[in-house]
Amino acid sequence: MKVAIKQFAVALYESVGGKPAAQVKAVIEKFVELLAGKNMLNKADKIVVEFLKIWNEKNGILEAEVVSANGLNKANIKLLKNYIAELSGVKEVIISEAVIKSLLGGVVIKYGDRVVAGSLSN
């Protein structure tokens, strides 16, 4: 029987849920041994990506990308985090920032399947 990437990620999430750090480390070691035994270590990165999606969803965390013409200061990032949290209804927002010099001003916010464009490009 072939096990899908998402099934591995769900199993890992359920295995580490609510456990102290020492037990989590042991679970992860056993999980890696399992992948190695099934000759599936090459799938580990995809499993981790899927695991993080599940973890974030279950814990009210949203990853967002903010694109601007110049880097944003800490105060603006905090405002954007609060704005995105309010829009999406999550507890915490993790922002990755990108700079695109072709923008004249403003920002473009990408999270989930949404894009909030408030920029000038021409």
PyMOL commands that set and color helices and strands:
alter all, ss='L'
color gray80, all
select helices_A, chain A and resi 5-16+21-37+41-58+74-88
alter helices_A, ss='H'
color red, helices_A
select strands_A, chain A and resi 61-68+92-99+105-111+114-120
alter strands_A, ss='S'
color yellow, strands_A
deselect
rebuild
show_as cartoon
